[in-house]
Amino acid sequence: MWSFDVPAQPKKAIITRAKVDQLEKVAGQLEGMHSELSALAKKSPNDGVNKFKLKFVNSMLADCIDLLGGEYSPFEDFQEFNPDDVPSNSDVTFIVAQYIQALEKFRSDNINQKPSGWYYNLAESENPVRAAPPAKLTK
């Protein structure tokens, strides 16, 4: 007789509601920032990002690094842009794009599909939070 035992799916890690809120806030802000920086990079890719904008980019990247931890961070040794080095529009856009991809990987690893849609993997005691389906990650 044939046996078709299907191994149990590994249980996904639980994410807290606070992390979901932080993730959605940071991801939205980073997407907006990337859109603005992309426009600058298309117009003048080699121009430097001014210190005002760079302060906000570094702040957003610090939030990303805090949220992602070492496991999901796209670069082990990158912490922030040095404002004295004046990175170019294209350099900043490149780094921000990598963090957007890392946030999406983190998000997609922390959601599950149920018959009624996609939801974050929250503890049973918390109210369910809907999530968008995973985005296709480019390689």
C-alpha positions in Angstrom: 0.0 0.0 0.0 1.3 3.5 -0.9 1.8 6.1 1.8 1.4 9.7 0.9 2.2 11.3 4.1 2.6 15.0 3.6 5.0 16.6 6.0 3.5 19.3 8.3 4.2 22.9 7.2 6.6 24.6 9.5 4.9 27.1 11.7 5.7 30.6 10.8 7.1 33.0 13.3 4.7 35.4 15.1 5.0 39.1 14.4 3.7 41.6 16.9 1.1 44.2 16.1 3.6 46.9 16.9 6.1 45.5 14.3 3.3 45.4 11.7 2.5 49.0 12.4 6.2 49.9 12.2 6.7 47.9 9.0 3.7 49.5 7.2 4.8 53.0 8.3 8.4 52.5 7.3 7.6 50.8 4.0 5.2 53.5 3.0 7.6 56.3 3.8 10.5 54.5 2.1 8.4 54.0 -1.1 7.6 57.7 -1.2 11.2 58.6 -0.5 12.4 56.3 -3.3 9.9 57.8 -5.7 11.3 61.3 -5.1 14.9 60.2 -5.2 14.3 58.3 -8.4 13.1 61.5 -10.1 16.2 63.3 -8.9 18.4 60.4 -10.1 16.9 60.4 -13.5 17.3 64.1 -13.9 20.9 64.3 -12.5 22.2 61.0 -11.3 25.7 62.3 -10.2 24.5 65.3 -8.3 24.9 65.0 -4.5 22.0 64.7 -2.2 21.7 67.7 0.1 22.2 67.4 3.8 18.6 68.1 4.6 17.3 65.2 2.5 20.2 63.0 3.6 19.2 63.5 7.3 15.7 62.0 6.5 17.2 59.2 4.4 19.5 58.2 7.2 16.7 58.3 9.7 14.5 56.1 7.5 17.4 53.6 7.0 18.0 53.5 10.7 14.3 52.6 11.2 14.7 49.9 8.5 17.8 48.4 10.1 16.1 48.4 13.5 13.0 46.6 12.1 14.9 44.1 9.8 17.6 43.1 12.2 20.6 41.3 10.8 18.7 38.4 9.2 16.9 40.6 6.6 19.3 43.6 6.3 20.6 43.8 2.7 24.0 45.0 3.8 25.8 43.9 6.9 28.3 46.8 7.1 26.0 49.7 6.0 24.6 51.9 8.7 24.1 55.3 7.1 25.4 57.7 4.5 28.1 60.0 5.7 26.8 63.6 5.2 30.3 64.8 4.7 30.9 62.5 1.7 27.8 63.8 -0.1 26.5 60.6 -1.9 25.0 61.0 -5.3 21.3 60.8 -6.1 21.9 57.4 -7.9 23.8 56.0 -4.9 21.1 56.9 -2.5 18.4 55.6 -4.8 20.3 52.3 -5.2 20.5 51.8 -1.4 16.9 52.8 -0.7 15.8 50.3 -3.4 17.7 47.5 -1.6 16.0 48.3 1.7 12.5 48.3 0.0 13.2 44.8 -1.3 14.4 43.7 2.1 11.3 45.1 3.8 9.1 43.2 1.3 11.0 40.0 2.0 10.5 40.5 5.7 6.8 41.3 5.1 6.2 38.3 2.9 7.8 36.0 5.4 5.4 37.2 8.0 2.1 36.8 6.2 -0.1 33.8 5.4 -2.9 33.2 3.0 -6.2 32.2 4.5 -9.4 31.5 2.6 -10.5 35.1 3.2 -7.2 36.7 2.1 -3.7 37.5 3.3 -3.0 38.2 7.0 -0.1 38.9 9.2 1.1 36.1 11.5 -0.1 37.6 14.7 -0.7 35.8 18.0 -4.1 34.2 18.3 -5.1 36.7 21.0 -4.7 39.7 18.7 -7.2 40.8 16.1 -6.3 39.7 12.6 -4.6 42.3 10.3 -5.1 42.0 6.6 -2.0 42.2 4.4 -1.5 42.7 0.7 -0.3 39.6 -1.1 3.4 39.2 -1.4 5.0 41.3 -4.1 7.1 39.5 -6.7 10.7 40.1 -5.7 13.1 40.8 -8.5 16.4 39.1 -8.5 
